[in-house]
């Protein structure tokens, strides 16, 4: 299995896109994982208890640490990819997604286009979904119209950035 596919599978568990059981079966059967992450890291991974109720969270935490230490640039790409994917498939609202992308850009991920800073700025006064209940229905409706105005462009630039990230799942 190719290096990027291994990290892609790690990302799937981090993102809860596969079950802990499927992940466990995969790490026991794919012998190339050890070559990619090193013997000590592999031993740690296969030695983890996958049957406890908090197993998934512990394995996810370990994978994030492993990803950050061994492949920080690729991890950054996957973080951005996960946000963009969530925005495109409706799992993450566009305002939260743009805000998160801008935060990452400010932390040094300059491959995120500045256009997202512009979207974030234009949508700065739009409430997040968890704040909707605090708003008057009519006032909220007016604020949310701004999202519709920028939706097409946000989606276009999100798709473009996903292609530029060149992540093979």
Secondary structure, 3 states (H helix, E strand, C coil): CCHHHHHHHHHHHHCCCCCHHHHHHHHHHCCHHHHHHCHHHHHHHHHCCCCCCCHHHHHHHHHHHHHHHHCHHHHHHHHHHHHHHHHHHCCCCHHHHHHHHHHHHHCCCCCCCCHHHHHHHHCCCCCCHHHHHHCCHHHHHHHHHHHHHHHHHHHHHHHHHHHHHCCCC
